Amino acid sequence: MSLRTATAADLDDIMRLERASFPTDAWSEALMAGELASPHGQYVVDVEGGRLIGYGGVRAVQGAADADIQTIAIAADARGRGRGRALLRALLTTARTRGAREMFLEVRADNPAASALYASEGFVEVGRRPRYYQPDDVDAIVMQLDLVAWDARNTAAPTAAEGWC
């Protein structure tokens, strides 16, 4: 797994994966280019064998109390190997480094694998947005994470029970 910061040079590869992952509601190239260029966000790509197989983005304004996961996508043939979790954790770490205390995201109600990933990291459902994803009329589940608690869990020293004495 090779994660790195996304650059404008990654836009074509990101858009190929964006369109494959979200065929009915993919972001436009202009919108994605704006996201990559924004000083308020951070996009990370996962590259394997020279091929971009995943990307994710977070909106985290320096010093703001909250941040938002903008998007995460993994190529279909690379799913189920921890790559989405690695991208998510990189984005959460970026937001925490920028001072965020809470993280929010929206996930499609018809994507139980993504919902389960987010819940396993500590996100909880805090609301729904009916028919948010168009043209599919799919609800968005709004999820929230206490980023301070997540950071403390993930940076705590190993305990004796984990084999560190």
Backbone as a printed PyTorch tensor [residue, N CA C, xyz], in Angstrom:
tensor([[[  0.8590,  -1.1780,   0.0000],
         [  0.0000,   0.0000,   0.0000],
         [  0.8960,   1.2300,   0.0000]],

        [[  0.6280,   2.1160,  -0.9080],
         [  1.4310,   3.3230,  -1.0160],
         [  0.5080,   4.5370,  -1.0450]],

        [[  0.3830,   5.1910,   0.0940],
         [ -0.4430,   6.3940,   0.1840],
         [  0.4510,   7.6150,   0.0270]],

        [[ -0.0670,   8.5990,  -0.6990],
         [  0.6370,   9.8700,  -0.8390],
         [ -0.3850,  10.9760,  -1.0720]],

        [[  0.0500,  12.2110,  -0.9030],
         [ -0.8090,  13.3530,  -1.1640],
         [ -1.1220,  13.4250,  -2.6560]],

        [[ -2.3680,  13.6570,  -2.9720],
         [ -2.7870,  13.8010,  -4.3640],
         [ -2.3010,  15.1380,  -4.9140]],

        [[ -2.0300,  15.1520,  -6.2130],
         [ -1.6400,  16.3750,  -6.9010],
         [ -2.5540,  16.5660,  -8.1150]],

        [[ -2.4410,  17.7180,  -8.7420],
         [ -3.2230,  17.9930,  -9.9520],
         [ -2.9150,  16.9720, -11.0440]],

        [[ -1.7150,  16.4190, -11.0430],
         [ -1.3330,  15.4180, -12.0440],
         [ -2.1350,  14.1230, -11.8860]],

        [[ -2.7580,  13.9210, -10.7440],
         [ -3.5630,  12.7200, -10.4870],
         [ -5.0070,  12.8630, -10.9680]],

        [[ -5.3980,  14.0420, -11.4150],
         [ -6.8020,  14.3160, -11.7130],
         [ -7.4090,  13.3240, -12.7030]],

        [[ -6.7420,  13.0190, -13.8000],
         [ -7.3180,  12.1000, -14.7890],
         [ -7.5820,  10.7250, -14.1850]],

        [[ -6.6110,  10.2120, -13.4180],
         [ -6.7790,   8.8900, -12.7910],
         [ -7.8720,   8.9120, -11.7260]],

        [[ -7.9330,   9.9930, -10.9600],
         [ -8.9920,  10.1320,  -9.9550],
         [-10.3490,  10.1480, -10.6430]],

        [[-10.4650,  10.8770, -11.7340],
         [-11.7510,  10.9750, -12.4260],
         [-12.1670,   9.6350, -13.0390]],

        [[-11.2270,   8.8590, -13.5320],
         [-11.5690,   7.5160, -14.0390],
         [-12.1740,   6.6700, -12.9250]],

        [[-11.5440,   6.7020, -11.7450],
         [-12.0530,   5.9290, -10.6210],
         [-13.3570,   6.5290, -10.0930]],

        [[-13.4690,   7.8320, -10.0840],
         [-14.6930,   8.5130,  -9.6470],
         [-15.8810,   8.0590, -10.4960]],

        [[-15.7030,   8.0650, -11.7970],
         [-16.8020,   7.6870, -12.6960],
         [-17.1490,   6.2070, -12.5780]],

        [[-16.1430,   5.3670, -12.3680],
         [-16.3960,   3.9270, -12.2040],
         [-17.0810,   3.6400, -10.8690]],

        [[-16.7150,   4.3830,  -9.8320],
         [-17.2580,   4.1380,  -8.4880],
         [-18.6350,   4.7490,  -8.2780]],

        [[-18.8880,   5.8690,  -8.9210],
         [-20.1350,   6.6110,  -8.7200],
         [-20.7540,   6.9370, -10.0860]],

        [[-21.1960,   5.9210, -10.8180],
         [-21.6200,   6.1390, -12.2060],
         [-22.7940,   7.1000, -12.3830]],

        [[-23.6770,   7.1880, -11.4210],
         [-24.8480,   8.0510, -11.6010],
         [-24.6830,   9.4320, -10.9870]],

        [[-23.7110,   9.5980, -10.0940],
         [-23.5680,  10.9020,  -9.4500],
         [-22.1100,  11.2920,  -9.2300]],

        [[-21.2630,  10.9670, -10.1930],
         [-19.8450,  11.3320, -10.1000],
         [-19.6890,  12.8520, -10.0730]],

        [[-18.6700,  13.3000,  -9.3550],
         [-18.3470,  14.7170,  -9.3520],
         [-17.8150,  15.1050, -10.7190]],

        [[-17.9450,  16.3690, -11.0640],
         [-17.3890,  16.8650, -12.3140],
         [-15.8710,  17.0280, -12.1780]],

        [[-15.2150,  17.0380, -13.3230],
         [-13.7610,  17.2350, -13.3220],
         [-13.4060,  18.5970, -12.7280]],

        [[-14.1920,  19.6120, -13.0340],
         [-13.9330,  20.9550, -12.5070],
         [-14.0590,  20.9870, -10.9830]],

        [[-15.0830,  20.3270, -10.4660],
         [-15.2670,  20.2830,  -9.0160],
         [-14.0980,  19.5530,  -8.3510]],

        [[-13.6890,  18.4180,  -8.9080],
         [-12.5830,  17.6570,  -8.3230],
         [-11.2830,  18.4480,  -8.4080]],

        [[-11.0470,  19.1380,  -9.5230],
         [ -9.8340,  19.9560,  -9.6520],
         [ -9.8150,  21.0410,  -8.5770]],

        [[-10.9760,  21.6410,  -8.3180],
         [-11.0710,  22.6420,  -7.2630],
         [-10.7720,  22.0670,  -5.8860]],

        [[-11.2570,  20.8550,  -5.6520],
         [-10.9850,  20.1840,  -4.3760],
         [ -9.4890,  19.9340,  -4.2010]],

        [[ -8.8450,  19.4550,  -5.2470],
         [ -7.4070,  19.1590,  -5.1720],
         [ -6.5870,  20.4250,  -4.9270]],

        [[ -7.0480,  21.5580,  -5.4530],
         [ -6.3100,  22.8110,  -5.3300],
         [ -6.6080,  23.5740,  -4.0440]],

        [[ -7.6620,  23.2280,  -3.3460],
         [ -8.0820,  23.9960,  -2.1740],
         [ -7.0880,  23.8720,  -1.0190]],

        [[ -6.7520,  24.9980,  -0.3900],
         [ -5.8850,  24.9400,   0.7900],
         [ -6.6160,  24.4030,   2.0270]],

        [[ -7.9330,  24.2610,   1.9280],
         [ -8.7330,  23.8110,   3.0700],
         [ -8.9800,  22.3120,   3.0720]],

        [[ -8.4380,  21.6410,   2.1040],
         [ -8.6340,  20.2010,   2.0150],
         [ -7.3330,  19.4610,   1.8590]],

        [[ -7.4610,  18.1590,   1.9290],
         [ -6.3250,  17.2740,   1.7030],
         [ -6.8600,  16.0440,   1.0030]],

        [[ -6.2840,  15.7130,  -0.1320],
         [ -6.6390,  14.4970,  -0.8480],
         [ -5.4460,  13.5700,  -0.8400]],

        [[ -5.7480,  12.2960,  -0.6600],
         [ -4.7210,  11.2560,  -0.5890],
         [ -5.0620,  10.2180,  -1.6410]],

        [[ -4.0350,   9.6830,  -2.2970],
         [ -4.2330,   8.6180,  -3.2640],
         [ -3.4850,   7.3720,  -2.8140]],

        [[ -4.0060,   6.2270,  -3.2300],
         [ -3.3910,   4.9230,  -2.9860],
         [ -2.9660,   4.3890,  -4.3510]],

        [[ -1.6800,   4.1660,  -4.5070],
         [ -1.1260,   3.7260,  -5.7850],
         [ -0.4680,   2.3650,  -5.5910]],

        [[ -0.7810,   1.4550,  -6.5080],
         [ -0.1960,   0.1180,  -6.4690],
         [  0.2850,  -0.2310,  -7.8740]],

        [[  1.5670,  -0.5560,  -7.9960],
         [  2.1100,  -0.9140,  -9.2980],
         [  1.9150,   0.1640, -10.3390]],

        [[  2.0000,   1.4180,  -9.9390],
         [  1.8230,   2.5310, -10.8510],
         [  0.3740,   2.8720, -11.1820]],

        [[ -0.5670,   2.1400, -10.5990],
         [ -1.9980,   2.3400, -10.8680],
         [ -2.6690,   2.9520,  -9.6460]],

        [[ -3.4250,   4.0290,  -9.8610],
         [ -4.1940,   4.6350,  -8.7770],
         [ -5.3900,   3.7320,  -8.5030]],

        [[ -5.4450,   3.1840,  -7.2900],
         [ -6.5300,   2.2630,  -6.9490],
         [ -7.4540,   2.8070,  -5.8680]],

        [[ -7.1450,   3.9990,  -5.3690],
         [ -8.0130,   4.5960,  -4.3660],
         [ -7.6730,   6.0560,  -4.1470]],

        [[ -8.6460,   6.7810,  -3.6440],
         [ -8.4250,   8.1710,  -3.2690],
         [ -9.4480,   8.5460,  -2.2130]],

        [[ -9.1330,   9.5770,  -1.4900],
         [-10.0580,  10.1150,  -0.5010],
         [ -9.7040,  11.5530,  -0.2200]],

        [[-10.7040,  12.2960,   0.2540],
         [-10.4830,  13.7010,   0.5480],
         [-11.1870,  14.1380,   1.8060]],

        [[-10.5930,  15.1030,   2.4690],
         [-11.1660,  15.6810,   3.6760],
         [-11.1520,  17.1960,   3.5340]],

        [[-12.2080,  17.8370,   4.0120],
         [-12.2600,  19.2940,   4.1240],
         [-11.9970,  19.5930,   5.5910]],

        [[-10.8520,  20.2210,   5.8640],
         [-10.4480,  20.5060,   7.2430],
         [ -9.7430,  21.8560,   7.2670]],

        [[-10.4980,  22.9000,   7.5280],
         [ -9.9350,  24.2430,   7.5990],
         [ -9.0610,  24.3300,   8.8490]],

        [[ -7.8340,  24.8190,   8.6880],
         [ -6.9120,  24.9400,   9.8100],
         [ -7.5610,  25.6830,  10.9700]],

        [[ -7.5950,  25.0560,  12.1500],
         [ -8.1330,  25.6800,  13.3480],
         [ -9.6270,  25.5430,  13.5460]],

        [[-10.3520,  25.0320,  12.5560],
         [-11.8020,  24.8490,  12.7080],
         [-12.0710,  23.6370,  13.6020]],

        [[-13.1680,  23.6680,  14.3240],
         [-13.4970,  22.5940,  15.2630],
         [-14.0220,  21.3420,  14.5800]],

        [[-14.5560,  21.4810,  13.3730],
         [-15.0990,  20.3000,  12.6990],
         [-14.5430,  20.1980,  11.2870]],

        [[-14.6280,  18.9850,  10.7520],
         [-14.1410,  18.6930,   9.4070],
         [-15.1030,  17.7080,   8.7590]],

        [[-14.9660,  17.5180,   7.4400],
         [-15.8540,  16.6350,   6.6940],
         [-15.0500,  15.7340,   5.7700]],

        [[-15.3670,  14.4500,   5.8140],
         [-14.8600,  13.5520,   4.7860],
         [-15.6450,  13.8840,   3.5270]],

        [[-14.9560,  14.2340,   2.4570],
         [-15.6050,  14.5990,   1.2100],
         [-15.9450,  13.3710,   0.3820]],

        [[-15.0020,  12.4610,   0.2540],
         [-15.1900,  11.2840,  -0.5880],
         [-14.0930,  10.2700,  -0.3260]],

        [[-14.4210,   9.0110,  -0.5360],
         [-13.4560,   7.9180,  -0.5390],
         [-13.9140,   6.9460,  -1.6140]],

        [[-12.9810,   6.5010,  -2.4390],
         [-13.3040,   5.4950,  -3.4510],
         [-12.1320,   4.5350,  -3.5880]],

        [[-12.4620,   3.2620,  -3.7240],
         [-11.4750,   2.2000,  -3.9260],
         [-11.9050,   1.4160,  -5.1640]],

        [[-10.9550,   1.1070,  -6.0300],
         [-11.2590,   0.3020,  -7.2200],
         [-11.8750,  -1.0180,  -6.7830]],

        [[-12.8550,  -1.4850,  -7.5450],
         [-13.5970,  -2.7040,  -7.1920],
         [-12.6730,  -3.8890,  -6.9290]],

        [[-11.6210,  -4.0450,  -7.7200],
         [-10.7270,  -5.1980,  -7.5490],
         [ -9.7370,  -5.0420,  -6.4030]],

        [[ -9.7740,  -3.9030,  -5.6980],
         [ -8.8720,  -3.6710,  -4.5700],
         [ -9.6180,  -3.5680,  -3.2410]],

        [[-10.9160,  -3.7790,  -3.2600],
         [-11.7150,  -3.6530,  -2.0340],
         [-11.5230,  -4.8640,  -1.1320]],

        [[-11.8000,  -4.6540,   0.1550],
         [-11.7410,  -5.7430,   1.1200],
         [-10.3450,  -6.0720,   1.6090]],

        [[ -9.3830,  -5.1850,   1.3510],
         [ -7.9970,  -5.4290,   1.7670],
         [ -7.4630,  -4.3370,   2.6920]],

        [[ -8.3640,  -3.5580,   3.2800],
         [ -7.9420,  -2.5510,   4.2480],
         [ -7.5430,  -1.2120,   3.6550]],

        [[ -7.7000,  -1.0710,   2.3560],
         [ -7.2700,   0.1740,   1.7110],
         [ -8.1920,   1.3430,   2.0430]],

        [[ -9.4900,   1.0970,   2.1070],
         [-10.4220,   2.1510,   2.4960],
         [-10.1550,   2.6140,   3.9170]],

        [[ -9.8900,   1.6710,   4.8110],
         [ -9.5770,   2.0170,   6.2030],
         [ -8.3000,   2.8550,   6.2670]],

        [[ -7.2900,   2.4760,   5.4990],
         [ -6.0330,   3.2310,   5.5060],
         [ -6.2520,   4.6650,   5.0160]],

        [[ -7.0210,   4.8220,   3.9440],
         [ -7.3330,   6.1660,   3.4520],
         [ -8.1110,   6.9580,   4.5060]],

        [[ -9.1320,   6.3290,   5.0870],
         [ -9.9390,   7.0010,   6.0990],
         [ -9.0690,   7.4590,   7.2600]],

        [[ -8.2140,   6.5980,   7.7580],
         [ -7.3580,   6.9660,   8.8880],
         [ -6.3910,   8.0900,   8.5290]],

        [[ -5.8780,   8.0880,   7.3130],
         [ -4.9940,   9.1800,   6.8840],
         [ -5.7500,  10.5060,   6.8810]],

        [[ -6.9930,  10.4890,   6.4190],
         [ -7.8030,  11.7110,   6.3830],
         [ -8.1650,  12.1770,   7.7880]],

        [[ -8.4950,  11.2370,   8.6700],
         [ -8.8130,  11.5880,  10.0530],
         [ -7.5920,  12.2010,  10.7420]],

        [[ -6.4380,  11.6350,  10.4960],
         [ -5.2010,  12.1540,  11.0830],
         [ -4.9150,  13.5640,  10.5840]],

        [[ -5.1080,  13.7970,   9.2950],
         [ -4.9150,  15.1340,   8.7310],
         [ -5.8320,  16.1400,   9.4170]],

        [[ -7.1020,  15.7960,   9.5530],
         [ -8.0550,  16.7070,  10.1790],
         [ -7.6770,  16.9980,  11.6280]],

        [[ -7.2540,  15.9890,  12.3370],
         [ -6.8720,  16.1800,  13.7430],
         [ -5.6490,  17.0820,  13.8380]],

        [[ -4.6880,  16.8730,  12.9290],
         [ -3.4830,  17.7050,  12.8970],
         [ -3.8280,  19.1650,  12.6440]],

        [[ -4.8780,  19.3970,  11.8840],
         [ -5.3080,  20.7710,  11.5950],
         [ -6.1920,  21.3460,  12.6960]],

        [[ -6.4280,  20.5850,  13.7670],
         [ -7.1550,  21.0890,  14.9200],
         [ -8.6070,  20.6690,  15.0290]],

        [[ -9.0930,  19.8720,  14.0930],
         [-10.5010,  19.4590,  14.1510],
         [-10.7530,  18.5660,  15.3610]],

        [[-11.9230,  18.7160,  15.9480],
         [-12.3250,  17.9220,  17.1100],
         [-13.4500,  16.9470,  16.7640]],

        [[-14.1890,  17.2540,  15.6950],
         [-15.2920,  16.3980,  15.2540],
         [-15.1920,  16.2100,  13.7440]],

        [[-15.5980,  15.0180,  13.3010],
         [-15.6030,  14.7110,  11.8780],
         [-17.0140,  14.3230,  11.4800]],

        [[-17.4340,  14.7670,  10.3160],
         [-18.7350,  14.4280,   9.7620],
         [-18.5540,  13.8160,   8.3810]],

        [[-19.5660,  13.0520,   7.9600],
         [-19.6070,  12.5290,   6.6040],
         [-21.0190,  12.1210,   6.2640]],

        [[-21.2680,  11.9800,   4.9790],
         [-22.5200,  11.4070,   4.4930],
         [-22.1610,  10.1360,   3.7510]],

        [[-22.9600,   9.0990,   3.9540],
         [-22.7560,   7.8320,   3.2460],
         [-24.1050,   7.3850,   2.6990]],

        [[-24.0600,   6.7950,   1.5110],
         [-25.3030,   6.3110,   0.8980],
         [-25.9220,   5.2290,   1.7750]],

        [[-27.2160,   5.3060,   1.9670],
         [-27.9350,   4.3130,   2.7750],
         [-27.8630,   2.9300,   2.1500]],

        [[-27.5810,   2.8620,   0.8600],
         [-27.4780,   1.5590,   0.1890],
         [-26.0260,   1.0660,   0.0740]],

        [[-25.1450,   1.5740,   0.9430],
         [-23.7470,   1.1520,   0.9530],
         [-23.3770,   0.6350,   2.3420]],

        [[-23.8480,  -0.5710,   2.6980],
         [-23.5970,  -1.0770,   4.0480],
         [-22.1160,  -1.3340,   4.3400]],

        [[-21.3210,  -1.6400,   3.3320],
         [-19.8900,  -1.8830,   3.5830],
         [-19.2160,  -0.5950,   4.0630]],

        [[-19.5180,   0.5170,   3.4260],
         [-18.9330,   1.7920,   3.8460],
         [-19.4470,   2.1890,   5.2290]],

        [[-20.7400,   2.0290,   5.4540],
         [-21.3050,   2.3530,   6.7730],
         [-20.6420,   1.5370,   7.8700]],

        [[-20.4000,   0.2710,   7.6020],
         [-19.7620,  -0.5990,   8.5930],
         [-18.3240,  -0.1670,   8.8570]],

        [[-17.6130,   0.2170,   7.8100],
         [-16.2440,   0.7110,   7.9950],
         [-16.2500,   1.9280,   8.9080]],

        [[-17.1200,   2.8810,   8.6150],
         [-17.1590,   4.0970,   9.4200],
         [-17.5480,   3.7940,  10.8700]],

        [[-18.5270,   2.9390,  11.0670],
         [-18.9350,   2.5660,  12.4270],
         [-17.7910,   1.8830,  13.1750]],

        [[-17.0060,   1.0740,  12.4790],
         [-15.9030,   0.3710,  13.1360],
         [-14.8040,   1.3270,  13.6010]],

        [[-14.7660,   2.5090,  13.0250],
         [-13.7940,   3.5260,  13.4530],
         [-14.3800,   4.4560,  14.5060]],

        [[-15.6690,   4.2780,  14.8490],
         [-16.2830,   5.0710,  15.9120],
         [-17.3290,   6.0730,  15.4540]],

        [[-17.5950,   6.1570,  14.1620],
         [-18.6490,   7.0560,  13.6840],
         [-20.0090,   6.5500,  14.1450]],

        [[-20.9030,   7.4760,  14.4510],
         [-22.2750,   7.1430,  14.8180],
         [-23.2250,   7.9340,  13.9220]],

        [[-24.3690,   7.3340,  13.6410],
         [-25.3840,   8.0090,  12.8360],
         [-26.0140,   9.1210,  13.6550]],

        [[-26.0860,  10.3180,  13.0610],
         [-26.6900,  11.4570,  13.7510],
         [-27.8570,  12.0550,  12.9720]],

        [[-28.1190,  11.5120,  11.7880],
         [-29.2380,  12.0170,  11.0090],
         [-29.2950,  11.3840,   9.6390]],

        [[-30.3400,  11.7670,   8.9110],
         [-30.5270,  11.2910,   7.5320],
         [-30.9560,  12.4590,   6.6670]],

        [[-30.5500,  12.3980,   5.4280],
         [-30.9850,  13.3680,   4.4330],
         [-31.7350,  12.5990,   3.3560]],

        [[-33.0690,  12.6760,   3.3880],
         [-33.8700,  11.9210,   2.4260],
         [-33.5510,  12.3030,   0.9790]],

        [[-33.4170,  11.2740,   0.1560],
         [-33.2410,  11.4320,  -1.2900],
         [-32.0610,  12.3330,  -1.6480]],

        [[-31.0230,  12.3110,  -0.8340],
         [-29.8470,  13.1780,  -0.9960],
         [-29.0840,  12.8530,  -2.2770]],

        [[-28.9070,  11.5690,  -2.5540],
         [-28.1330,  11.1580,  -3.7210],
         [-29.0480,  11.0520,  -4.9350]],

        [[-28.8130,  11.9430,  -5.8830],
         [-29.6170,  12.0020,  -7.0970],
         [-28.7520,  11.6010,  -8.2900]],

        [[-29.3100,  10.9790,  -9.2650],
         [-30.7370,  10.8030,  -9.5340],
         [-31.3270,   9.5340,  -8.9230]],

        [[-30.6080,   8.8800,  -8.0310],
         [-31.0230,   7.5680,  -7.5180],
         [-32.0410,   7.6180,  -6.3830]],

        [[-32.3450,   8.8150,  -5.8490],
         [-33.2740,   8.9500,  -4.7180],
         [-32.8510,   8.1250,  -3.5060]],

        [[-31.5590,   8.0900,  -3.2140],
         [-31.0350,   7.3300,  -2.0840],
         [-30.7490,   8.2920,  -0.9330]],

        [[-31.1740,   7.8960,   0.2670],
         [-30.9240,   8.7120,   1.4500],
         [-29.4400,   8.7450,   1.7900]],

        [[-29.0270,   9.8420,   2.4070],
         [-27.6900,   9.9480,   2.9830],
         [-27.8050,   9.7280,   4.4840]],

        [[-26.9580,   8.8830,   4.9990],
         [-26.8240,   8.7270,   6.4450],
         [-25.7260,   9.6940,   6.8740]],

        [[-26.0570,  10.6000,   7.7830],
         [-25.0820,  11.5560,   8.3000],
         [-24.4470,  10.9170,   9.5310]],

        [[-23.1060,  10.8620,   9.5180],
         [-22.3810,  10.2370,  10.6230],
         [-21.3960,  11.2330,  11.2250]],

        [[-21.1220,  11.0480,  12.5030],
         [-20.2350,  11.9450,  13.2440],
         [-19.2530,  11.1140,  14.0540]],

        [[-18.0450,  11.6420,  14.1890],
         [-16.9930,  10.9910,  14.9730],
         [-16.3880,  12.0010,  15.9260]],

        [[-16.2300,  11.6010,  17.1870],
         [-15.4660,  12.3990,  18.1500],
         [-13.9960,  12.1710,  17.8040]],

        [[-13.4140,  13.1030,  17.0870],
         [-12.0590,  12.9410,  16.5710],
         [-11.0070,  12.9590,  17.6680]],

        [[-11.2540,  13.6810,  18.7400],
         [-10.3150,  13.7050,  19.8630],
         [-10.2330,  12.3150,  20.5000]],

        [[-11.3880,  11.6950,  20.7420],
         [-11.4060,  10.3460,  21.3250],
         [-10.7970,   9.3330,  20.3590]],

        [[-11.0940,   9.4520,  19.0650],
         [-10.5170,   8.5480,  18.0670],
         [ -8.9970,   8.6480,  18.0790]],

        [[ -8.4920,   9.8810,  18.1100],
         [ -7.0510,  10.1100,  18.1170],
         [ -6.4150,   9.5100,  19.3690]],

        [[ -7.0680,   9.6930,  20.5120],
         [ -6.5230,   9.1440,  21.7680],
         [ -6.4710,   7.6160,  21.7180]],

        [[ -7.5050,   6.9920,  21.1620],
         [ -7.5120,   5.5210,  21.0390],
         [ -6.4050,   5.0230,  20.1190]],

        [[ -6.1400,   5.7730,  19.0840],
         [ -5.1950,   5.3190,  18.0650],
         [ -3.7560,   5.7360,  18.3200]],

        [[ -3.5330,   6.6000,  19.3030],
         [ -2.1630,   6.9970,  19.6160],
         [ -1.7480,   6.5740,  21.0200]],

        [[ -2.6600,   5.8970,  21.7310],
         [ -2.3490,   5.4370,  23.0870],
         [ -1.2340,   4.3960,  23.0430]],

        [[ -0.4330,   4.3770,  24.0710],
         [  0.6350,   3.3800,  24.1760],
         [  0.0230,   1.9900,  24.3010]],

        [[  0.6510,   0.9770,  23.7210],
         [  0.1430,  -0.3910,  23.8560],
         [  0.1120,  -0.8020,  25.3280]],

        [[ -0.8710,  -1.6210,  25.6590],
         [ -1.0090,  -2.0880,  27.0360],
         [ -0.2980,  -3.4290,  27.1920]],

        [[ -0.1390,  -3.8530,  28.4410],
         [  0.4680,  -5.1560,  28.7220],
         [ -0.3350,  -6.2850,  28.0850]],

        [[ -1.6570,  -6.0920,  28.0120],
         [ -2.5200,  -7.1280,  27.4010],
         [ -2.2180,  -7.2860,  25.9140]],

        [[ -1.6480,  -6.2410,  25.2960],
         [ -1.2970,  -6.3270,  23.8810],
         [  0.1160,  -6.8740,  23.6750]],

        [[  0.7510,  -7.2690,  24.7610],
         [  2.0670,  -7.8710,  24.6460],
         [  3.2290,  -6.9400,  24.9050]],

        [[  2.9470,  -5.7170,  25.3300],
         [  4.0070,  -4.7790,  25.6240],
         [  4.1270,  -4.6150,  27.1210]],

        [[  5.1830,  -5.0710,  27.6750],
         [  5.3790,  -5.0030,  29.1430],
         [  6.4990,  -4.0600,  29.5020]]])
